Structure formats: C-alpha cells, structure tokens
Amino acid sequence: MLDTSSVKNRGAFLGRLTSTIRNLAVNCYKSAGDSKTLDIGCGNGLFFAELQAQGDLLVGADLDIALLWEARDIFADNDTRDVQLTMANVGSLPFRD
C-alpha cells in the first residue's frame, strides 16, 4: 500500500480525480524492461511511487523545487528506487531527443 504520509497538499494530490487518473496511468503503464520513462510535471512523484517499476529508469521533471523535495520524501517512505528528479521547464528540457 502506498505510504502518503509525506504528501503536504492532500486535497490536490489525493483527491478522487487525481487518484483516479494516477491509478489509470499506473494500470496502463507497460514496461519494456530496462526502459526509460519521463514524467514531465511530475509534481511530488506519487505516480512513480505507486508505479514501483522494476528495472526501469524513471525520470521526473518539474519546475516546483518544493514538490521535488516532497517527492524525495515520498520515495523514501515507499522505498522507491531508480528515480532521477530534475528541476526543468517543459519548453527547455535538459535531455537529448
């Protein structure tokens, strides 16, 4: 079960709509094994924490540094590994195509 004790804005991230969308995304995620997934606008990382993909490199990008710090706490609470976080703008991502 997902530990959400580090979620600061519970209404925004644990509401019915956001939880439903996150659950749909987790259920639709298909790993090719040793793949890379980029979540642009990852917020506090709940998608990756719930996903718990094994063997995949997960990269989260967001402009809000406070949410990225919160993501680190959530990942620690849920033993989420193989995730890299970066502060970035969707218009100028620090990644190659």
N, C-alpha and C positions, 0 to 999 in steps of 0.2 A: 504494500500500500504506500502511496506517495506521502512523504512527510512534508506538510505545508506550513510548519511552524515558523519558518523564516519569511513567509510572504507578508509584506508590510501592508499593501493595499488589497485586502482580501476581496472587497467588493468588485474591484476591477479585474482581478486575475482568477478568482474562484467563483464568479457568478455563474448562473445557469448557462448563458450564451457562450461565454469564453470557455467554460469547462466542456460544453458540448462540442464546440469547434475543435478544441485541443484533442478530445477523445476521438473524433472523426479522423483527424490528422494522424494520430498515433496508430489507429486501426488501418489506415490506408498506406502507411509507410512500408515500403518494401525495400529491404536491404539487399544489395547485390554482394554483400560481404566485402570487406576491405574497401568500401566506397567512401566518398566524401559527401557530406550534406551541409549546406549553408543555409542558416535561418537568418534572413535579413529582418531586422526589427524584432530580435529575439526577446526583448524585454528582460524579465527575470529568469528566463531559461526553463520555465515549467515544462515546455514541450520536450526538451531534451531530457530533463529529469524523469519525466514519465515514460519516455521512449525506451531508455535503457538499452540502446542499440549495442550489440556486441561486435567488436572488431571493426566498427566504422569510425572514421574521424568526423566528429561533429564540430562545426564552427558556427558560433553565434556572433552577430554584429548588431550593435545598437548605438544610438547617439547618447543615451542617458547613462552616464557613468554610475549613478546610484543604483539603477536597475542591474547593471553588470555586476556590481559588488553584491547585490542581493542574490543574483544567480549563483555566484560562488558559494554563498552560504547554503542555498538550496541544494546545490550539487554535493556539498559536504554532508548535509543532513541525509541525503539519499544515496550516498556512495556512488555518485555519477562520475564516470571517468571518460577519458578520451574526448574531452570537450575543450576547445580553444575559444576564448572570448576576445573580441576586439571592439574598440570604440570606432565606429565608422559611419559615414553617410552613404546612403544608397546611390547617390549621384557620383561618388568617387570612392568605390570600394578598393581596398588595398590588396587585391587579388588579381592574378592573371586570368584571362578567359579560360 
